[in-house]
Amino acid sequence: MKESILFDEFWSHPNKLLENHIKNMISPDDDELGKQVKLYHDIAKLKNNFQIYIRDTSNDKLDKNHSLLSAYFFLLNSKFDEIPTLFGFLAIVSHHGDVVNLMTLAREANKFFKNQKELEQWDEVAGAAKNIKIYSGLSTKKDEFLDRAEKLRQYLVLSQYRHKFTYEDFINFKSLYSNLIYNDKFEAIFSMPKQQSKDIPIDVLESDIQNLPPNKKRDAFRNFVLNNFDKECKLFTLTAPTGYGKTLTALNFALKFNKPRIIYALPFTSIIDQTYDIVAKIYKNSDILVSKAHHKTTIGEENLTQEDRYSKIKFLMESFSGEINVTTLYQLIFALFGNKNKDNVKFNQLKNSVVIIDEAQAIPYNFRKDFILLCEIISQRLGTIFIFMSATMPVIKSENFKEISNLDYFSKQDRYVIKWLDIGGEDELLEKICEAASDKNTLVVVNTIKKAQELFTKLRDKFSCFCLNGYMYDDHKRATIEAVRCAVNKSKVDPLASKILLISTQSIEAGVDLDFDIGFREVSPISSIIQTAGRVNRHFGATRGELYVFPEISKFTNLIYGDLYKVSGTILSDLKQKEVRESEILEISNLYFQKISNQLENLHVKSEIEKLEFENINQKIEEIMNDNYKQTIIIEPKENFIKDFEAKIFEIKNSPNEKFTIKDLFKNHIRKLSKFSINVTLKDMNKLMPNLKQINGLKDMFYLPFGSSYFYSAEYGLKKDTNLDITDEVFD
């Protein structure tokens, strides 16, 4: 028998007793399964190799893996039925990695249930555990473990024929797993039990709202919503026309639940920054943490000098651990569906939170039903409040949701009218645009970047003209939006100020607070047309605005919008016969989403859920969310930027810091590039390749050097060569 005799105390992390780590992780709120999983998840750290390693972490060659052997001790000591035991086993096995499909445990039994390499360390762990109080009464019989493991494997094999798992089972596993990994990381970084969150002061927000300029419609809307507060309900929709101030109203409503945390999800990074700035400004003098989490967020240089401070901020920011967390819909979707460790750390923080989903129509219709079903289960199981918000709300076929806005607001709106513009071709369209832009602030939205850039180059010399599209990096998009906003506002107070013309792709659609007198929209799905209309006379001017929908000029509209465009067919036919007033928008939006619901929506991952195929679920969602036909390139923003960036990479890689700290600093440094990144089609990437350079120290990352003005302009982004074949046109 090979027992551990080298140590008189056992560490889980440098200078930290394993027993203290475990005790700090276990919470009074944990159920018995949660407690047992936490108790056993690191027991195999008692083995000699790990104890040698943790006293000198530069010794990288030692076998420090401990997850699987820890899961073996959990399995042997489990008093639970088969399914909770399987869930606990899989959670411990996966606590330093991602979650595999459940059946992989049975298919690869020699790896998971009877791994000889792991079993060689059994006696070391069993011997050391005798001296640790929290493991008193531990069963350590290896033969009994092997017997139990084989029975569990057989149960799992048979269950694929006898048993279908449910969406509830999926959430139950994620709750267990995420509770383990969140608390494991939290304790490792902070060395204390997780603290109660601070109360978010509602009076700070309300006094800020009181100081806003009076606006009868917005004030009446807010009062109506707040009077609809119902603490017994957990699922809400807030459907209201654009320009009603939904953001602050929803936040005010959310705070009335007195929950420890708010998670505010939006579809685009550009509007996340805008919303974060508003909320952070309101709470700047209070001690609550307003956090922003998306793939481009970096941590300030002032926090990089102290290793522990950096780790703490990084963890809080990336795990929805602020009191108010502003994030992307993308991050929320993967917190719900994902099998990755980093996504499930976020899932844990959904518990007992209020989640606001702004622009709810942006949830892809392919898995919208699954998304809503998971929200319903999470609200019941984890006490989470969900508020879905939009001017164009998708159909939610559930009686558990309560509408908190007054839908009569729509029938009283008269800010704009939508008309079909019957034109013979692009030249006639240009005439109409020029006629409008001569004395009105004008918005033109087309379906492709190429077309937006073409129109911009044709019209830029005739008007005060701007362009907005997905081939511009974020700083330039933001600068354009701000310049347009200032010019529009100036023209409202100064009759001599020139009117502006903005030519955009659908980048303009959701959440961008700009207000035009007149708009032109290339034919597209109904929801996109309504979103564009929301930028026309947005701020309730005296003169009714007009949005003209014109026939396709970009080509490939079918390819770009697919099924959504087909569903819009009959509604568009009606528009050609008769103009639509804003007061009729709700009816048209509902008709459109009803058609989508009936024709296109189903439970997208149902068959994978029934087998708990965690990897496959993640993959199916990734296929919808990630555009596999695009490649990221960096636009160098100033001279020597990349040279300095490469020097910093070299400095980080060769610093004396801990290996994990170097990895974190490296990731944070790379994120600084993302502000200057754009996603281009592979075809455009190949055309550009002779002019791109590789970034030293980063595999397969290319950049366009500063000064390449023929290819990139701050005014309209990366140039789409007019001779390019546009069958794979980018349209965001």
N, C-alpha and C positions, 0 to 999 in steps of 0.2 A: 504494500500500500504506500503510494507516494503522497505524503501529506506536506502541507506548507509549514516549514519550521523556521523560515528566514525572518519573520516579522512579528513584532509584538503589538503593532497597530496597523490597521488596514485603511488605505486612502482610496477615495473615489476620484479625486482630482488633486493636483499638487497642494500639499499641506492641508487637506480636508479629509476628515474621517468619513468613511463610507456611511457609518451609522447616522452621522449628522446630516449628510446629504439626503438620505432616505427620509428621516424624520421631518426635515424641512419641506420635503415634497408632498407629504401626505396632508390632505386638508380634511377638516371635519365634514365638508360637503361631499366627499367621495363616498360612493357606494362600496360595498365589500369587494367587488371585483376590481374596481379602480385602485383600492388600497393594496390588494394582493399583487396586482401588476406592478405597482410602484415599489413594493417591498422587494420583489424578486428581480426587477429589471437589470440590476447591476451586480447581482450576487457573484457572478463569475469573475468580477474584478478582484476577487480574493485570491486568484491563482498567482503563482510566483512571478511569471513573466510580466503580468500587468503591474504588480507591485514594484518590480524593478524598473519598469518603464516609467511609471508615474513619478518616480523619484528623480528621473533624468530623461525628460521627454525628447532629448536630442537623439536618444538611442532608438532609432526608428525601425530597426530590423527585428525587434522582438514581436512575438505574436500577442497583440494586445486586444484582439477581438474577444468580445464577451457576451454579445447579444444572444447567440444561439444556445450556448451552455446555460446562460441565465434562464432562458425559456424552458430548458429541460427541467430545472429545479422547480420552476413554477408549475409545470405540467404534473410532475410527481406529487406535488403538495396541494394541487387543486381539489377543492371540495365542490366544484361547480359541475353543472351538466355539460354535455359535450360542446354545445355551441358557445356558451360563455368561455369554456376552456380553450376552444379553438381561437376565439377572438383575443383572449389574453395572450396565448402563445404567439399568434401572428403579430400582435402589437409589440411584444418584447423583441421578437426576432427582427422587427423592422425599425426599432427605435433610433438607429443611426443611419437608416437608409430609406428607401421608398417601399411602398407596400406592393407585394406581388399578388397575382391572382390567387384566390384561396386554394384552388385545386393544384396549384404548383407545389404546395406542401406535400400532397400525396404523390404527384407524378415524379417528384424528385426526392423520394423518401430517404434515400441514402445520404442526401445532403442535409435534409431538414429533420428527419425523425431518428436517424441512427448514424450520425456523423462520427466516425471512429476517431478522427483527429480531436474533436471536441471532447469525446468521452475519455480520452487519455488524461485530461485535466480534472476529471470528476473528483478523484480522491483529494486532490489539493484543496479544492473549493469546499468539499464536505468537511474536511478536517479543520480548516480555518473557521468555518461558520460556527463550530461548536463554541468558540470563544466570544461570539457576538450576541449580545442580549436579544436583539430584534429577531434573531434566527433560532431562538430556543424552541425546542420541540420539532425542529426541522427533520423531515424524512429524507434519508440519503441513500436508500437502497437502489443501486444501479439496475439490478435485475427487474425490480418492480417498475422502475421507470421504463425500461425497454418494453415490458409487457403493456403498460399503459399507452405508450407511444404507438405500438402496433395496433392496439384496439382503436385508438383515435384515428389512425390512418385508415383503417377499415371502415370506420364510421363515415369518414369524409368521402371515401370512394363510393360507398353505397348512397350517400346523401345526394349525389349528383343525379341519381335516378328517382329518389324518393322525395326530395325536398327542394322547394323553390324558395330562395331567399326573397325578401321584400325590400322596398325602399326604407322601411323602418329599420331593418337589420343593417343596411348600409350606413344609416345615420348612427345607429348604436355602436357599430365598430369604430366609425370615425370619431365619435365622442370619446370612446375609451382610449384610442390611439393618440388623439390630439391632446387629451388631458395629460397623458404620460409624457409626450415629447415636449409640450410647452413647459410643464413644471420642471422637467429634467434640465432644460436649457436655462430657465429662469433661475433655478437654484444654483446651477453651475456658475452663472455670471454674477448673481447678487448675493449668494451665500446666506439666504434667509428665506423664510416662508413667503409666499406671494401675499402682498399687502392688499387690504381693501382699497378700492379706488376712491379718489376724492369725489365729493358731490360736484356736479357741474352746475354752477350758479345760473339759474334761469333769469334772475333779475338783471344780470349783466347784459344778456341778449335783449331783454324787453326794454331796458332803458335806451339801448342803441336804436331799436326800432322806433321808439317814441321820438327820437331826435331826427328821424328821416323827414324830408319835406312831406307835408300832408298830401295824400293821394286817396281820394274818396273810394275809388274802385278797389285798390289794393287793401285799404284799411277794412272795408266791408268784407272782402274775401277772407282776410286773416281772422277777423272776428267770427265769421261763419265757421271756418275750419276749427278754431279753438273751442267754440261752443259745442262742436261735435265730438269732443274728447270722450273716450269710453275706455276706462281702464280694464274692463272685462274682456275687451276684444284685443287680438294680437296681430291681425292682418288687415291692412288698410290700402285703399287706392285713393290717390289725390289727383283728380282729373280737372285741369283748369287751363284756360287759354294761355298762350304765351304772353309774357309781359306782366303777369300778376304778382310777381315776387314770391314764387313758390319756395325758393331756397330758404329764406329766413322764416317763412311761415311753417314749413315742414320741420325745421330745426326747433322752433318754438313748441310745436306740437309734440315733437319727440322728447323734449326735456321735461314735459309734464309727467312722463312715466317714471321719472326719478331713477332711471337705470344708471349703472356706473359708466356706461360707454356708449358712444354713438359712432356708427360706421356709415359714412356717406359715400356712396359709389356713383361714379359718373362714367360715361362711355369713352371720353377722349382726354388725353393728357393735357391738351391746351386749356380745356375748361376746368380741369382739376386745379390747375395753378390759380386760376381766377377765383374759384370757390374757396380754396385754401386761404388765399390772401384776405378775402372778406372775413372769414371766420377767425383767422389768426389775429386780425386787426381788432376785432370785437373783444377777444379774450387776452389781448397782449399784457394787460396789467393784473391778470389773475394767475394763480399758480397751477392751473390745469394745463395738461400737455395737448396741444393741437398738433396732430401728426399728419404727414403726407406720405403716402406709400404708393409709388409706382416705379416702373423699371428704370426711370431716369432720375430718381431722387438720389442725391448724394449727401454725405455728411460733411458739415463745415470743417475747414482746416483746423480751426481752433480746438476741435475735439479729437484731433488725431494724435496729439502728443502724448496724452495719457492713455495707455493701453486699455485699462478697465473702463474708462469713461467712453471710449469709442465703442467697445463691446456692448455696453449698456444702451447707448443711444441707438446703435444698429439694431439690437434685438427689439427694443420698444417700437421703433419705427416700422420694422418689417413684420411685426406680429400683431398689428392692430391693438397695441397696448396703450395708446394714448387715451385720454378721456374722449377726445373727438378725433376721429381718423378719417381723413379724406383720401379716397383711393379710386382705382379704376374698376369698372364692371368686370374687366378681364381678371383682376386679382380675386374678386369675389366669386366669380364663376369657378375658378380653379380651387378656391378654398372649399367650395361645395362639392365639386366633382373629382378633384385631383387626388392622385396617389402619392404625390411627392411630399417628402418630409416638410419642406419649407411652406407648402400650401396648407398642410394640416396643422402647423403651428398657428396659422391664422384662424383655422376653423374653430379652435378652442375658444377664441375670443368672441365668437358669435353668441356664446352662451350668455343669457341675461343682458343682451345689448339691444339697442334700437338700430336697425339697418334701414337706411333710406336709399332707395334705388331710383336715381333721377334718370329721366329719359328712358323709361322702362321699355319703350318700343325697341330699344337697341339690343335687348336680350334676343339672340338669334332664334327665329321661329322653329328651327330644326329641333331644338331641345327645350323650348319655352315651357312645354307641359311638364317635363322632368324638373325643371328649375322651380316652377311654382309648387309642385308636389313636395319637393325637398323643403321649401320654405314653410309649407304647412306643417310638415313633420317636426322641423326644427323649432317652430313656434310652440308646438305642444310639448315636445320633449325637453327643450332647453330654455323655455321662457323668453324666447327672442321675439321682439316686435318687428314686423316688416311694413314699410311704407313704400308702395310703388307709386311713382310720380310721372306724369306726362301730360302733354297737351293732346297727344294721340295715343291713348291707352289701348294696349292689346286686349283681346277678349280673355277674361279669366273665368273659366267655368267652375267656379267654386262658391258655395254659399258662405264660406268662412270669411270672405273679404267684405269690409265695410267701406263704402265710398264716403269721404268726409268733406268733399267740396259740393258746391251747389251747381249741378249741371245746367241749371237755367242761365248761368252766366254766358254760356255759348250762344243761346238764342237771343241774347241782348247785345251781342257784339256786332259792330258794323264798321270795323277799321279798314277792311279791304274787301275787294271782290276778285274772284279768280275767273279769267276769261281765256277762251281758246283763241290763239292767234293763227289764223290761216294764212300762211305765207308760201310763196313759190320757191323759196330757197334762201341761202345764207345772205345773199346781197340784200334782199328785201328785209331780212331780220336786222342787218346792220343799219339800214335806213331808219327803221323803227327805234332801234336803240339810240342812234344819234339824235333823233327827234326828241326822245324823252330826256336824254342826258343833257341837252342844251339848257334846260331850266329846272331839272329835278335831280335829287340824289337817287341814283339808279343802281340796282343790283341785277347782275346777269349770272345765272347758275347753269353750267353745262355739265355733261356727264363724264368728260375725260379731261385729264391734265393737258393733253396735246391741244384740244380745242380751246381750252381756257387760255393757253399761252398764245395760240394763233390770234384769237380775238383781241387779246391784250396788245399784241404788237401792231395790229391794224388800227387800234383806237387810241393808243397811248399818247400820240401827238395831238389829238383833237380835244382831249379832255384832261381834267385832273383824274388820272386813271390808276387804279390799283389792281393787283392780282393776288389771289389766295388759292393755294393748292397743296397737295401732299408731297410735291417734289421740292418744297421749301423746308428748311429746318426750323425747329420750334421758335428760336429767337426772332427769326425773320417773319414767321407767321404772326407772332405776338405783336411785333413792331408794326406790321401792316394793319392788324385789327385796331391797334391804338391810334394809328395815324388816321384811319377811316373814321373812327369814333370822334376824334377831335375835329376833323374837317366837317363832319355832319353836324355836330353840335354848334360849330362856329357859323355854319350856313343858316342855322335856325334863328340866330340872333343878329346876324349881319347880312342884310339883303345884298350887299355888294360882294360877299364872299362867294368863291366859285363853288358850283355843285360838283359832286364827285360821282365817279363811275367805278364800281367794283365788279371785277369778273372773277368768278369763283367756281370751284367744284363743290361737292357736297360737304367740304370742310366747314362751310358756313352754317350747316343745318342745325345742329343741336347745341343749345346753351350759349351761343354767341350773341351778346346783347348789342346788336346794331339795328338802326332804324332808318329805312329807306322810304322814299315817296312812292317809288314804282319798282316793279321787279319783272324779270323775264326768266322763265324756267324751262329748260329743255324737258321734253316729256320723260316721265320717270314714274316709279310707283307712287300711289296716292299719298302715302305717309311722307315721302320726300317732298312732294309738292306742298303739302300742308306745312311742313317744317320751314320751307323757304318762305311761304306766305307769312309765317310768324316774324319775319324780319321786315315786313312792309307795314308802315304806320304802326309800328310796335308800341309806341308811346302815346297812342290815342290822340293824334293830331286832328285838327278840325276837318281837314280834307281827306275824304276816303281814298285809300291807296288802291293800286291795281297790280295784280300779278298776271302776266300773260304767259300761258303755257304754249310753247311752240313745238312743231314736229321735230323729229330727230335730225340732228346735223352731225353728231359725233360718230355715228355708226356704232354697231355692237351694243346698243342699249339692252337688247335681249340677253346678250352674253353677260353684261355687267350685272343686271338686276335679276336675271333668271325668272324663277317662278313668281316673284313678287310683282314683276311687270305684267306677267300673263294674268294674274289675279286682278290687276287694275283695269283690264281691258274694257269691261262693260261700263265701269264708272267713268273712264276716260271718254267713251263714246257718248255718254250723257253730257259730259262737259262740252263736247263739240257742238251740241245742240243748244245749250243753255248755260249762262254764267252762274257761278256759285257765290253766294254771299257768305261772309264769315259766320253769320247766324246759323247757316246750314252745315257747318264743318263737322260738328259732332256726329250728326247723322251719317255723313259720308265716311268719316273715319271709322265709325262702328260697323258700317256695312263692309268696308274693306277688311277690317280685322276679323269680322265674322267669317268672311270668305276664306281668309288665311287659316283660321281655326278649323273650318270644316274640310278644307282641301289639302292643307299642308302639314298641320301639326299632329304629332303623335308622340308616344313615349319612346324617345330615341335610343335610350340605353337600357330598356326594360329587360331584354334577354341577358345582357351582361350583369345587370343587378341581380337577377334570379340565380346567377352562379357566383356572385361576388367576384367578378373579374375586374379587380381594381385597376390593373394596368390597362386593360382593354377599354374601360370606361374613360380613363384619362386620354387615351389615344384617340377615341372617337370624338371627344370634345375638342382636342387639339387640332384635329383635321378641319374642324369648322372654324375655330378661332384663329389659327395661324395660316398665313398665306405662304404656301410652300413654293410659290413661283416668284418670290421676291428675295433680294439680297440686300443686306445693309451696307451702305458706304458712308464714309465720313467726309464732310465738306470742311476743309481746314479754314477756321474763321479768321486767322491772322497769321502774319509771317512768323515762322519758327515755332508755331504752336505745337506741331507734331514732334519736332525735334526736342522741345522741352518735355513733352509728354513721354517720349521714349527714354529720356535721361532719368525721369522720375521712376519709370518702370524698373530700370536697372538698379536705381537706388533702393527701391522697396525690396526687390528680389535678393539684394545683397546686404540687407539690414540685419542687425543682430537679434531682431525680434523673434518671438515664438513662431513656429511654423504656421499655426492657425491664424495668428495676428497678421502675418505676412499675406496670407491668403485673403483675409478680410480687407486689408489695406489695398491690395491689388485689385479686388473687385470694386471697391469704392472709387479707386482711381479710374478704372475703365468706364465706370458709369458717367464720368465727366465727358466722355466722348459722345454719349448718347444724345446730349443736347444739340449736337451738330450732325446727327445721323439722319439719313433718309432711306426709305426702303424702295429699291428700284426693281424693275422687271429684269429677269436674267438676260433678256435680249438687249436691254439698254446697258446693262452691266458689261456685256461682251463688247458692245460698240465703244464704250468708254475706256475699256481696259488699257489701250496703249497710253492713255493719259493719267491712269491711276498709279499710285505707289503703295507698296505694302508697308504697314506699320511694324517696325522691328519689335519683337517681343510679344506680338499678338498673332496667333495663327489665323491665316485667311481673312485678315481685316485690312481693307484697302481704303485709301483716302484720295480725294481730289485736292492737289496742292493749292494753297492760297494764291490768288492772282490768276486763276484759270477762268477769267471773266467770259471767255467765249462759251464756256459750258455752264457756268452757274452765275446767276444774278440774284442779288438780295431782293429785287423787285418781283421776280416771277419764278425763282428756283432753278433747279437743274433743267437745262433746255432739252425739250423733246425735239430731236432732229425731225424736221418736217418730212424727210424722205423715209422715215422709219415705217416699217410695216406695223400697223396698230392693232392687229388682231388680239394682242395680249395687253391691251391698253390698261394703264392703272387709272383708277377713278376716284381715289379718295383725297 
